[in-house]
């Protein structure tokens, strides 16, 4: 069976575009430097030496080596991947051994037919979600050894999401792998009391570097695969790291229609999915479930997240800055990225380092975050450390102590002190703008005055877009400026409308950027935000004589003007940092599957 299209809602996986001004951080003593560009949908990276990085590409199945800012012409590895929606080459980490050997641990959806993308091109069932160990020798990854062979749903593409993908070598030298629910599995690991046995989905799995069970007394049970679970009940995660001071594991988790999380993952952690998302008391899934309703396996135990965004941001990677190179105030801080907004967040911990504590080093309404929840979009600005990167897929700390940021658009950046910037930079575009925060930029200067300005205010029903409705004449342009602290879209139709986005779709309009659209036919146009479907608006386009003409949908022909808004990709080109397969929202975060 040939699958000619991908069965996901229009507008899903709308990822933040880079800022046209370049990425910036909110500290004038720091700047952003571009290391390289030209990678093809990179998902993860790992350092094998100073200025020497291995980067995975989701859809090509290639691991590219970036040495001194230059992408090497020959891949270190090229495997055949199933790549529909969130499948593909997803995660990598490396381990160096005293005998001089370097091993890379790589997680990917293995093609069932030996051709990249044959799952959505030809309907070929993937062979599985695989964790392999390779040896790195002379620029090549060789001697593959399978560590884990995990389920991958058949080639029907509306079940090819929530694969997870983060790989991390722990301080105990064991391999940790984050796996999502993989297309909606409902086993004991997803807290389905009537479900089948856990199958390696919805968990953080832990094995030795030789694929052995780590403990003689496993946390959740003695039989495989329960014996390799470190945590369970995880919907989907693209980020985890170990606190360099305590060794505690932390992760991120994507919610369905909100409740993106940061968790302290203690051994036996049960995150609650598919009965609880976000704080238990918030009942975001509207099912009244409590901790008492969760599956009890071994020493598993539920705990609420340490931080929650009530609206979806598409949270991705999490990294502790185990360095003082950016300044003592940032040493051992937690940094988190997202895919929807292209924002980089900073978090500080309490004295015991078991809770997030937003302290006096932040600017803005800090008191609003005392509950460790972002309830309103302006609160997001308090924890925003950087912006304009485009959708962030990975964060790493290099041997130089700087923070590296990987973008889905194929760009790799590093954040460093302005005083450390060298004048002989060989990177493709050198140093980005280093102003503290992006200020409101003027709406598209190419419109020559023949436009109606509008502002995206925030998540506030039919008052989210101002003015609403907007009334114009044929041939005029509407230019929406996003004045909110997170991304939004201007997408024709409404949620669950089969024709949503057919007439126009802005993609992600990042904070303080604009999107312009010229209407060439009269008509009445409803629109909404795919991230936040309660945001709705209307455009009334009158004919040239000033009268309204109710035209049928087939005659409505708005024209996109040049805009800074985001792009849409076909489903065969989706990111592992995407978390949306049905109407609603991730883009990356927030789906309702």
PyMOL commands that set and color helices and strands:
alter all, ss='L'
color gray80, all
select helices_A, chain A and resi 118-121+157-159+188-190+226-228+280-282+291-293+328-330+366-369+377-383+418-420+445-447+461-463+553-555+571-573
alter helices_A, ss='H'
color red, helices_A
select strands_A, chain A and resi 24-25+30-36+42-49+52-57+62-67+70-71+77-78+89-96+102-110+128-137+140-150+167-169+175-179+203-207+229-232+240-242+249-253+260-265+269-270+301-302+307-309+315-320+334-338+344-347+373-374+384-387+392-397+403-407+412-417+451-456+465-466+470-473+477-482+491-492+514-519+523-528+536-542+558-560
alter strands_A, ss='S'
color yellow, strands_A
deselect
rebuild
show_as cartoon
